[in-house]
Amino acid sequence: MLKRGQAAAFMVMGILILFLVGLLYALQEKQIPTFFYPKEEQTVETKTVQTFVQQCFEQAIGQGLTTVLGQGGYYEFPASVKILHDNLSGIEVPYYFYQGAIALPPLEFIAQETGKGISASVKTCVGEFSAFKNQGLDITQKDAITTVLFSEQETRVALVFPLTIDDGAKTMEMRFFSAVIPFSFKEKYQEVFSYLIRQQESSEDFLAGELSSRARKGGYDFGFKQQGQTGENIILAFSYDSPFKMGNMNKNMVYQFSLQFGWGALLEPAEQHETLPPLLVLERIPVWNITQEGEHTLQLRARGEGLTFALQPENGPELNSATGFLRLDTTLFPNDEYLYYVEVTDKHSYRVLAPLIIDVHVSGRS
């Protein structure tokens, strides 16, 4: 049974949440300004505090989005979520596709996780307002609560962050902030969901060619990194233009997650050894974009002992099986997108496979 004080606290929390939801929909209709300001007449000092918190809020939105999207929609990973750890970069990302099943978190859940990240970043940024206390301002703060709404065209963010500012002559309060960010994550989420449905229909093949087409049409980049004995674990990253053009946030927004495949249809089982040989690694192959007539070359890069390179199917560019050096003559390739698989085998009979996407788009061709 709730005590009277506990019940009152829950009522206040409920009112705040209802207000935030209403605030977000008001933002959708553009009925309120981007940021709330205290109604009382401000002093120079309190205006400085308001500007400082506003800047922290804007910075926190960028940091929250960057952290959560970089971790596949999670601010903190629940114990029930299966994740892939990249030993080289140290990043951890959740599996969205594992053993033929889709594990994409709901859009509303990602919005909640983003709100958690923004609230934490706001608190870190403002700290204890120590610089203002040295100026004679006594500032007290309560917990920050952030609500995020991913709409069709934008991302709307509302923050409740109660502040009390006492300059010795008067006391003022600040509470509500809001922002509209020109970043449509909802559209990108729906595109990832559409891709996962297609991937599930072809669960034995990595649809890298389809991803390349989607990226080109959508005006963004994608890349992937493989792990595992046969490259069956893939970290997939989508890179979008950042809506933040200030300071260290003026960089791309990356949304990444992992996939798990069984390459049995493409590879024979590798021979087992009592003592594991040096790791066989085939570095990620970028999309090979060709826009001019002539002969073009690409060096495949892999590490291991006694490497042999092969291309599937074999009717692709000329490949030196010993060095991994590719040579392509554009007279043999009409404008189109081509998908091949590079297979590297070491002297211990271990193999790894990676997609090779060639986008031939030579201008001036009829």
Secondary structure by P-SEA (a helix, b strand, c coil): cccaaaaaaaaaaaaaaaaaaaaaaaaaaccccccccccccccaaaaaaaaaaaaaaaaaaaaaaaaaaaacccccccccbbbbbcccccbbbbbcccccccccccaaaaaaaaaaaaaaaaaaaaccaaaaaaabbbbbbcbbbbbbbbcccbbbbbbbbbbbbbcccbbbbbcbbbbcccccaaaaaaaaaaaaaaaaaaccccaaaaaaaaaaaaccccccccccccccccbbbbbcccccccccccbbbbbbcbbbbbccccccccccccccccbbbbccccccccccccbbbbbbbbbccbbbbbbcccccccccccccbbbbbcccccbbbbbbbbbbbccccbbbbbbbbbbbbbcccc
